Amino acid sequence: MSSENSKNFSEESIFKPAKAFSKNARISSMAQYKRMYQESIDKPGVFWAKEAKELSWQKKWTKALDWKAPYAKWFVGGKLNVCESCVDQHLTNGRANKAAIIWEGEPGESRTLTYRQLHREVCQFANVLLAQGIKPKDRVMIYMPMTPEAVIAMLACARIGAVHSVIFGGFSADSIVDRLEDCQAKAIITSDGGYRRGGVVPLKANVDEALKKYKSLETVIVHQRIGSASCPVKMKRGRDLWWHEEAAKASPQHEAKAFDSEHPLFILYTSGSTGKPKGILHTCGGYLTGTYATCKYIFDMQDDDVYWCTADVGWITGHSYITYGPLANGVTQVMYEGAPNFPDFGRFWDIVEKYQVSIFYTAPTAIRAFIKAGDQFPEARDLSSLRLLGTVGEPINPEAWRWYHEKIGGERCPIVDTWWQTETGAIMISPLPGCTPTQPGTATLPFFGVDAAILDETGQECKANEGGKLVIRKPWPSMLRTIYGDKKRYRDTYWNDYPGIYTAGDGARTDKKGNFWITGRLDDVLNVSGHRLGTAEVESALVGHKVVAESAVVGCPHEIKGQGVVAFVTLKAGIKTSDALAKELRNHVGKVIGAIAKPDEIYFAPALPKTRSGKIMRRLLKELVEKGTISGNVTTLEDAQVITDLQRQIKK
Ligand code: WTA
């Protein structure tokens, strides 16, 4: 930041929402927020029941919350079909012919689905799934590009009570296998491929590769996205079916049956501190209520908005803020298939201008990439339709916040910096755009019903500006219900630090005004371009290569990605180090996990720093890559020479 630009701007700057925005916002004053927040904390059941009532229920619940820590049941006894709130209700509330999804493919084609069309597609595909014998609670994996069919597939699963598990299209065949095995999926829905940065991602071929290892899968349904020689597809008879052929045989009518409020809705895998991703389980009633209410209040969704969330449906942001929350609100949304820089860094702003997007939700890593690409891209487009901006995924650095505010928001759009997690299902800490004073770098205040706090090791609440662990002290509707198939890990990971209190795994502090400043993960989870990645996952991929004896992976600061991946690798005896080998290892990680996990840097180390009991001291490695030296005491090290050697390499 140049001193010229920073004159009127420092981390201390406070931005109040413009009167023009507040006037029409749902929550328009801090007094209103404070009153509603207090009510929601004093009587969470009453607050959330009021929100849930705005959704479609076939049978009303008898009790809002049943809490036997760490297990919550919300809207006990209630029955609903999530799909009815997201789609069917709009056929009779005046929105039938309103655009639900305006889709743009990376090559440039555009397609609009009204709520009525979406309903038809979802019903038809639900019938396709039923014809394949998919039953309630069966697990169905979805591995698709960003096309409306991904959303249709999710909703069709929800409609028939099947549990979807979406896997990000950037993940590899091996990652598919791990997840298939963990959730014992019965079917996969995929596409021949998807467009990404001008190329084609061969999704079906990846599935074929995975199914060589996971043989018990019964059905593969393939949506034809590419449909040309650039993406050849082999169909296995008796297992693989074309989406369009099956849909042509299926009726477009389907009556939505109600499921229990606690019926499982989806499993989404996310990284933890071991090599095995956690299958986060969400259920119907509470999750939908949480995503619905946060869209309504935090994105302040109005009937004439055009909303665009740039996340992929393979992440929780895509689940909550593309599929479920926005559709339950009946908003019009834009969905884009491809990369932000294809054909150049103006693509997002072209889309904003073309469809007159009014609410835009993206990640700090994308903003940093745009800053680097240059102001000429947004400056050449008309962005005046925007009225609200959001960010998610990692702390936003003040420099990026300022650029977003000025260059994209034209200094008129409030920015909601939303803190939440795969586990929380919905946004937990965020400004409300019509009232909360914002400040670059803080996600500000807890949402309604969220009892967030910072605790120290002894369980005492930290004082202002004292760092500690971010926790949530009361259950909330969209909270995870368990880790699929692993109750023990669920309890150990989230509920072990303080009895009955959810530990998020993030470090944070509050300032004197009560604003939350999130400082980052406290566990061995990295945040690479806003995506969670376990260091243990990368390590286990590396030691899976035949030349690697041992490895340790740590994060390092990265200009665009927020965090980069640094791997220290000890080779087996007799193997020579080389740049070509480093490249091979990098690609190997890409193949085992996916491109996002490829190490930015690989250091070959004859040995890794270890304690006398043989534990790798990652803390030291982290300090080494961050600062180039080690400040603290290294006497507990088994062999201090190791550090000196590594230091020399890193300097080079
Ligand atoms: C980080 C993404 C700071 C945090 C929705 C959290 C953030 C992890 C923010 C969850 C934010 C997310 N400010 N940090 N606004 N949003 N994080 O499960 O470390 O992919 O624990 O969910 O991202 O990542 P996940």
Boltz pocket constraint, residues with backbone or C-beta under 6 A from the ligand:
constraints:
  - pocket:
      binder: B
      contacts: [[A, 270], [A, 315], [A, 316], [A, 317], [A, 391], [A, 392], [A, 393], [A, 394], [A, 395], [A, 396], [A, 417], [A, 418], [A, 419], [A, 420], [A, 421], [A, 422], [A, 423], [A, 429], [A, 443], [A, 504], [A, 505], [A, 506], [A, 518], [A, 520], [A, 521], [A, 527], [A, 530], [A, 531], [A, 532]]
      max_distance: 6.0
